Amino acid sequence: MGGPGGATNPEQLFAAGWAACFHSALKAVAAQRKTQIADSAVIAEVRVHSTPEGGFSLSAALHVELSGVEQATADKLVDAAHAICPYSNATRGNIPVTVDATVA
């Protein structure tokens, strides 16, 4: 937003924090449900959008990759993690967020 680029921006920092927090929530949910996941990763994409009023808003997409479970289980784990993650709770209803799970 008007800077020269070439450096980390606030959206990237927010995305990194959210991805790390969501990953912890995912592991906590899996442990709570006694479900073993072999491998997992969370990628968060946070974007800035211009508003018609001249301001800015955010949107986010969380992409979760995991293995060792079936797709239906992965979807349930990701939904449960989204329900308890502090970043997800802080943004819920405030910005558009999509969450998806891919079993690798």
C-alpha positions in Angstrom: 0.0 0.0 0.0 2.2 2.7 -1.3 5.5 1.3 0.0 8.5 0.4 -2.2 8.0 -3.4 -1.6 10.7 -5.9 -1.1 10.0 -6.4 2.6 7.6 -8.3 4.7 4.2 -6.6 4.9 1.6 -6.6 7.7 -0.6 -9.1 5.9 2.2 -11.6 5.6 2.9 -11.2 9.3 -0.7 -11.7 10.2 -0.9 -14.7 7.9 2.2 -16.3 9.5 0.8 -15.9 13.0 -2.6 -17.2 12.0 -1.1 -20.3 10.2 1.1 -21.1 13.2 -1.9 -20.7 15.6 -4.2 -22.7 13.4 -1.6 -25.5 13.1 -1.4 -25.7 16.9 -5.3 -25.8 17.1 -5.3 -28.6 14.5 -2.8 -30.6 16.5 -4.7 -30.0 19.7 -8.0 -31.1 18.2 -6.4 -34.2 16.7 -4.9 -35.2 20.1 -8.2 -34.5 21.9 -10.0 -36.8 19.5 -7.2 -39.4 19.6 -6.7 -39.1 15.9 -3.2 -39.5 14.6 -2.2 -37.3 11.6 1.1 -38.3 9.9 2.0 -34.9 8.5 0.4 -31.5 8.4 0.9 -28.0 7.2 -1.2 -24.8 7.2 -0.8 -22.0 4.6 -2.7 -18.8 5.3 -3.2 -16.2 2.6 -4.3 -12.8 3.8 -5.2 -10.1 1.2 -6.0 -6.4 1.5 -8.9 -5.0 -0.6 -9.9 -1.4 -1.2 -13.4 -0.5 0.0 -15.8 1.8 -1.9 -15.5 4.3 0.9 -11.7 4.7 0.3 -10.6 2.4 3.2 -9.3 -1.1 3.2 -10.5 -4.5 4.3 -9.0 -8.0 4.6 -9.9 -11.4 3.4 -8.2 -14.7 4.2 -7.9 -18.3 3.0 -6.5 -21.1 5.1 -5.2 -24.1 3.3 -4.5 -27.2 5.4 -2.6 -30.2 4.1 -2.5 -33.4 6.2 -2.0 -37.1 5.8 -2.8 -40.2 7.7 -6.6 -39.7 7.7 -9.5 -39.8 5.3 -10.9 -36.6 3.7 -14.0 -36.7 5.9 -11.9 -36.8 9.0 -9.6 -34.1 7.8 -12.6 -31.8 7.1 -13.9 -32.4 10.6 -10.5 -31.8 12.2 -10.1 -28.5 10.2 -13.6 -27.3 11.1 -12.9 -28.0 14.8 -9.6 -26.2 14.7 -11.3 -23.3 13.0 -13.8 -23.2 15.9 -11.1 -23.0 18.6 -8.2 -21.0 16.9 -7.9 -17.6 18.5 -7.2 -15.9 15.2 -10.2 -17.6 13.6 -12.4 -16.4 16.5 -11.0 -12.9 16.3 -11.8 -12.6 12.7 -15.1 -14.6 12.6 -17.9 -12.4 11.2 -15.4 -9.5 10.5 -13.7 -10.6 7.3 -14.4 -13.3 4.6 -12.5 -16.5 5.5 -12.4 -19.7 3.6 -10.9 -22.9 5.0 -10.1 -26.1 3.1 -8.4 -29.4 3.8 -6.4 -31.5 1.4 -5.3 -35.1 2.3 -2.0 -35.8 0.8 
